[in-house]
Amino acid sequence: MKKLSVKITAFVLCILMCVSLCSCDMINSAIESVTDTVSSLVAPKGMVEDISLGYTEMDSTPYSYSPHYTPFLCRESYNCLENDKMRELYDMLYESAFFVYPRSFSNAEYKCRQVVLLESQLSEAQIRLVIKALTDDNPQVFWLSTTFGFLVSPAENYTAVQLYSRSHPEILKEDISKLKAEVDEFFESVESGLSQYEREKYAHNFILEKCEYDDSLKDTLTVPKGKEAAFDPYGVMVDGVAVCEGYARTFQLLCNGLGLKCINIIGESEGELHMWNAVELDGDYYYVDPTWDDKDDEAFMYDYFNISEKQLLYDHDFSALSEDMSDEEICGEGRVNALTSNFFIPKCTSTAYNYYIRESAHLSNYEGEKVKEKLLQSALNKEKYFNFYIDPKELTYEYAVDQLFFSYPQYFFKYVDDVNYELPDYSLDKNNLSFYQKEQISVVTIMLKYV
């Protein structure tokens, strides 16, 4: 990542590249043409930008959404900005993002219409936080490059900011149309009368079915040309391949459209930068990691669905809050900067809407009546997997697993015998039983086979 700065009389011009967040710990780098940038950003107070530049306007009409649910307008990061001038710049930049110039510069990026914030001199750190808030709240604005430029004039008392699109405006118009068609089709498919939990689950499962993780980006240090969409909803909804940022931003987009408050959370997992979500249901927040739920084996597809902070911290860590960072850190390079920070990290302590607690049988004693009931239902439907939750208030997970499967009296095999007695003309195969232990979420997942 490089920073270019040029002094021009009373003006200071900066063209900057932000770190691109990705699950594969990549850093996006680019070098902007100083000459083109100077001419595009020098706009003294009172000067109107030359309209002969011919900006192409993008479609900014909202999605159709579902007729059954009122969309949630996400302004959570906007609300965290420290003053009204920063919020004013946010609104101006949002509007400017929909106007893209058709001539690219040396790094094959296309400038958006510049904005001039009058009567204000924002710092570089403040500008970076505004841009982060803009991208946090608006996953539908997927085309913005990590490059941006700014100009602060102490003499004229204004701040000018330039964003960039990674795509030519004519191509971008087609991409916006394609994404809009896919998103609108999703909203049309959602039935009426669903609870908040059911809507959230529908969006979660849709993404896991629609998309697969792009393993080709896992060990790459830079984002290959043509792979940028893997980091946004276009990659998920149109291409069907993405990395964690694409999963999280798409989940936010779909949940917000179904009337659910959903935000992105940034941190690390397995030593790499990572993004997941927090969703509010009936006044309580829950963490959801759709990327980590998208495993080859369906046995794991709900392991990170509505988990608590305690469960999340088993293998995730939070990045810092921006309010706790210095200006130098916000403007930093590498893994610590504005884009890898969080404006807000909700506390998630409730377990009411955890998938396994809500939908699986609970084992609270070794009689296991509820487990047997659910196991019989699964066997009658010839399901591939069976989950049950070991209630930590009543039983110790490790000891319970031992009593169920290893030490006498091996209670789970007794449950299987009772279920087999109820089955019509086939049985659960006791001799071919395997299971996953998921101690961090107090769950056992059994792989069922039949004879």
Secondary structure, DSSP 8 states (H G I E B T S, - for coil): --EEEEEETTEEEEEEE-----TT---------HHHHHHHH---TT----GGG--EE---------TTS------HHHHHSSSHHHHHHHHHHHHHTTEE-SS--TTS-EEB--EEEET----HHHHHHHHHHHHHH-TT---EEEEEEEEEETTTTEEEEEEEESS-HHHHHHHHHHHHHHHHHHHHH--TT--HHHHHHHHHHHHHHH-EE-GGGTT-SS--TT-GGGGSHHIIIIISEE-HHHHHHHHHHHHHHTT--EEEEEEEETTEEEEEEEEEETTEEEEE-HHHH--SSGGGTTTTEEE-HHHHTTTEEE--BGGGS-HHHHT--TT-SGGGSBS--------TT-HHHHHSEEESSTT-HHHHHHHHHHHHTT-SEEEEEE-TTTS-HHHHHIIIIISTT-HHHHHHHHHHHH-SS--B-GGG-EEEEEGGGTEEEEE--B-
